[in-house]
Amino acid sequence: MHPAPAPPAPAPPSLARARERGRRATEAAWDGVARAAAAIAYRLREPGDGTGPRPPVEHGASLAPTGDERSRLVALARGPLGMDDYGAPPIRSDLYALQPLFPFAHSAPWDSPEGVFVGYDAHTGEPVRHSGRAWFSAGTSGSATLVLGSKYAGKSALLKSYLVRAVAEHGFRAWVYDTRAVNYVERVDGVEREVSEGEFCALVREAGGSVHRFSSGGPLRLNLLDPRLFGARDAGGREGLVRSVLQFLAGRRLTPQEGFALRVRLARLLSAPHDDERAPTVVDLRAALLTAPADPAAPVPEEPTASTVTEGELFAWGRDLGLLLDRLVHGDLAGFVDGPTSDTVDLDADVVTWDLSEVASTHPDVVPVLMAASAALVLGSWTAPGKGWGVVVVDELWNAFRVPELGVVVQEVMKKARTLGVEFLGATQHLVDMLEGGSFVSDADIVVSFRQEPVNARVFGRHLGFSDVEVDALEQLGAHQAVWKVPGEPARAVQHVLHGCEQRIADTSQRLV
């Protein structure tokens, strides 16, 4: 019997280390070449390159690309360098599971005719369409979409183009919260003037919508007791809104005695007849809370055990609430909710925007109050027969949830709005801006993330269920590239595309001219 051959002698440690260094150097070199080629390909395929602006679009007209634009977009999908993608970062993974190995694999295209076109799959070139209505039809909720990403990554461009396409091509109604100001020069009859307004305002006016601009000392008012809030029959919703506002102003929860006084005074106010047939306001509520009773010893009829609570006690319990409301009537937050809802408020337009850009810089504390109150109008204005599918767009979403008491109101309204065929798109720069402000992050059905800094990308992995491979990809995405996560679907890297007049009205450089 021949003896078994001796195993080959192991390579010296120094030689093994040299081979490993050589292998890593080779991989790094190829990665560098691939990334350089991808960068060149992306610059060659930059959306809008070589396409001149089109004239303003008439209200209701189609925003579909022209023939020349369509040919260019097809070329974009094919890829001039034969890479069949948009230069999305290469994906590398250990072989420990199929999902990390094929993080962007998919079986069915996201191309429902009910969806709004947003761009192309960065690896296959397939068109990608998205809308809550499309995902409802596919069996996925899809009513809430969270959009995140660093500055200049493309969040606002996605929101604006989605809004334009949803309204002009699919007949959606839109409701926009605009808290970021832009400055530009407008020329009228040869005279130039500087304009500062919300960045969605020019887009909304061009779409034939209505702009509601709040400013310090301006004429616009939004009544917190307007019967259109939460629907005319839901007085409890208005009581909850006022309670939330008072808790925000007080910096604490109301005591049981304060809550009882508020309920009784508000119920009396809403049921009392008014000579001018107008709805009561917080001015009236403040007066009711601060007016001493004629007979302090008289029992409160609203109390089941009438001998327990007197009108004097009711006044004492509600007096501090009246003093808190004084801040909205005569104090630093006056001039926004201290009167009837202005007649200029148009809730029937296809596109309604609430321009809070000036308020955000001068009176930041009133922003969440106005957002909560106007959000309550969604239920009253969109329940009317014949209203189409709706979309609510909120840029700088953290403003709505930075005050927990009022963020709960916004969140509750959004949950109820799902039954009305309303989808919600909220954008913020970082996920950490939202984690402590409200639970919208956990309620979001779909997550769209543009480029993220490493520290924020790691937060994604912990809170949104992104795999390590997807987290690595978030750090390397280019402009207008995003990773989309839909429940039950593999993640996709999507190249967002602007075409035609969208280059002008969805300008991320904020030159809205």
Secondary structure, DSSP 8 states (H G I E B T S, - for coil): ------------HHHHHHHHHHHHHHHHHHHHHHHHHHHHHHHHT-TTTT--------TT------HHHHHHHHHHHH-TTS-SSS--------TT-HHHHSTT--SS-S--TTSEEEEEETTT--EEEE-HHHHHHTT----EEEEE--TTSSHHHHHHHHHHHHHHHH--EEEEEE--EEEEEEEETTEEEEEEEETTHHHHHHTT-EEEE--TT-S----TT-TTTT-TT-HHHHHHHHHHHHHHHHTS---HHHHHHHHHHHHHHHHS--TT-----HHHHHHHHHS--S-TTSB-TTSSSTTT-BHHHHHHHHHHHHHHHHHHHTSTT-SSSSSS--TT---SSSEEEEE-HHHHHH-GGGHHHHHHHHHHHHHHHHSSTT---EEEEESSTHHHHSSHHHHHHHHHHHHHHGGGTEEEEEEES-THHHHTT-SHHHH-SEEEE----HHHHHHHHHHS---HHHHHHHTT--TTEEEEE-TTS--EEEEE---TTHHHHT-TT----
